Amino acid sequence: MSWSSTVAVPSGEQPVLRIHFTAEDLVRVRVARVPDPLAETVLSLPVLQDGGPGGVAFAGWRERTRGGLRAAMRPLFELAPAGVGEYVPEVFGHAATGTLADSLDHTWSLPRLQWTADLDAVVRQRPRAPRWIHALHHGDPEWGSVVRRALSAYHAVAVAPYWAQIAATAHTDRTRRALALADTGVEGLLAGLHPEVRWTAPVLHVPCEADADLPLAGRGLLLVPTFFWPKPLALTDNAAPDRPLVLRYPVARDLSDYGQVWAPSAPSRPDGALGALLGSTRARVLRAAEAPASTAELSRRTGTSPATASHHATVLRTAGLLTSDRYGNGVRHALTPLGRALLSDNS
């Protein structure tokens, strides 16, 4: 691990990872658009096996997913088992791509140094880990193929059916945090990240397995939403010290957020995730404003009445997704950078 020190914690106190920021680090804080599908797949494995993480919020998902498990997926439960603290294989957590296939390709193309650093963490956390996991990290092609196939099959059962809803939840959260950043600055963003995360300038305190200090030293911080891991989780491997530190934070805030994701059917139309986030008509109005338009033009493009188009444009403007400016005798609506980024996420 790339911690500068690790010390004992008095009994009963929560150990904390203290992440130290410089001024350069504060300007290099970023929020990922959506969770990474490979990381979510791996993070869900301990949650599936153990009734503790996430508690009742994952009860229905556990029952449905267990019914779809196959023998070929069995190695995954040795790769990321329950009951080993907060360790999950970090090598599977850095892809940050839009699809599982891209994440798998990225992970298997990582330098051998990255895999070696992850194996070192495995040995520290799990000295009796199966020998095949050692072979996987050493580049064994047969085990690499077995694990890739198992991850793809498991993802199709455990994660893919809910991905549109997960993406919509992440979009909602990202919009909320973008507005908070505009109102309170990056320190306000960090202070409101999660109830278990505390900001005391210039240090971010994150609960973890060991009490430690980690200076960012200019590398910055990437905040990545996670749905399947119910607590903040920092990826602290030292294979690439110049890469931004990854800090995952739970994107679901309460049982209602989980309930929306576990809805029995995911939107299947092209704007499905956007519609789940904004509502179908409002999503169409936002899409219609890709080219600046009057209220009458928005009405025509979306097949709604002018009053309906005007109402939804007002809501989108209040959310910071549209601007509405006087143009001649009427009003012209246009996307803000945030609105355009949201559409880009759903293209």
Summary of the structure (lengths in Angstrom):
residues: 347
radius of gyration: 22.0
end to end distance: 37.8
largest distance: 74.8
contacts: 1066
relative contact order: 0.16
helix: 50%
strand: 15%
